[in-house]
């Protein structure tokens, strides 16, 4: 909607932190933390996760997406 095309998850986090502060830093920081964890799991040698960790990440993603939908709806009258 802003004419911005995301090129990486890191770039998306940085963009949200700078341009959409009213979205809430808690949500963006959580997204960024899971981005770093996903990177460690995908490319690290000894990162281990549990089923409970994965479920927590899914639950956080659901909440984050709901918040983004509410934010976009209010901001852009969607």
Phi, psi and omega per residue, in radians:
X1 nan -0.447 3.117
X2 -1.585 -0.044 -3.062
X3 1.432 0.218 -3.127
X4 -1.690 2.375 3.049
X5 -1.953 2.156 -3.117
X6 -1.240 2.326 3.127
X7 -1.909 -0.298 3.104
X8 -2.816 2.812 3.107
X9 -1.124 -0.659 3.109
X10 -1.083 -0.771 3.139
X11 -1.102 -0.658 3.117
X12 -1.125 -0.768 3.104
X13 -1.056 -0.820 -3.140
X14 -1.076 -0.742 3.129
X15 -1.077 -0.832 -3.134
X16 -1.086 -0.705 3.132
X17 -1.120 -0.612 -3.078
X18 -1.525 -0.751 -2.969
X19 -1.768 -0.297 -3.086
X20 -2.312 0.932 -3.118
X21 -1.043 -0.526 -3.123
X22 -1.272 -0.116 3.023
X23 -1.187 -0.548 3.114
X24 2.000 2.124 -3.097
X25 -1.182 -0.518 3.134
X26 -1.012 -0.789 -3.106
X27 -1.170 -0.777 -3.113
X28 -1.206 -0.685 3.106
X29 -1.125 -0.671 3.088
X30 -1.126 -0.797 3.095
X31 -1.009 -0.777 -3.128
X32 -1.132 -0.695 3.117
X33 -1.115 -0.717 3.098
X34 -1.218 -0.536 3.065
X35 -1.088 -0.785 3.134
X36 -1.147 -0.697 3.116
X37 -1.137 -0.750 3.111
X38 -1.045 -0.728 3.115
X39 -1.083 -0.764 3.133
X40 -1.111 -0.704 3.134
X41 -1.184 -0.750 -3.082
X42 -1.248 -0.638 -3.001
X43 -2.047 -0.161 -3.134
X44 -1.419 2.916 -3.116
X45 -1.673 -0.515 -3.005
X46 -2.333 0.428 3.114
X47 -1.472 2.194 -3.124
X48 -2.124 2.410 3.060
X49 -2.147 2.773 3.126
X50 -1.905 2.863 3.106
X51 -1.001 -0.674 -3.141
X52 -1.121 -0.638 3.094
X53 -1.124 -0.743 3.132
X54 -1.122 -0.721 3.139
X55 -1.153 -0.673 3.094
X56 -1.098 -0.717 3.111
X57 -1.121 -0.720 3.110
X58 -1.109 -0.782 3.120
X59 -1.064 -0.728 3.098
X60 -1.116 -0.699 3.130
X61 -1.112 -0.698 3.116
X62 -1.086 -0.787 3.119
X63 -1.128 -0.753 3.138
X64 -1.063 -0.814 3.139
X65 -1.110 -0.671 3.090
X66 -1.084 -0.770 3.138
X67 -1.117 -0.717 3.121
X68 -1.120 -0.739 3.101
X69 -1.066 -0.767 3.112
X70 -1.099 -0.761 -3.135
X71 -1.065 -0.863 -3.131
X72 -1.125 -0.710 3.130
X73 -1.059 -0.775 -3.138
X74 -1.248 -0.693 -3.064
X75 -1.313 -0.689 -3.044
X76 -1.948 0.112 3.111
X77 0.927 0.849 -3.140
X78 -1.455 nan nan
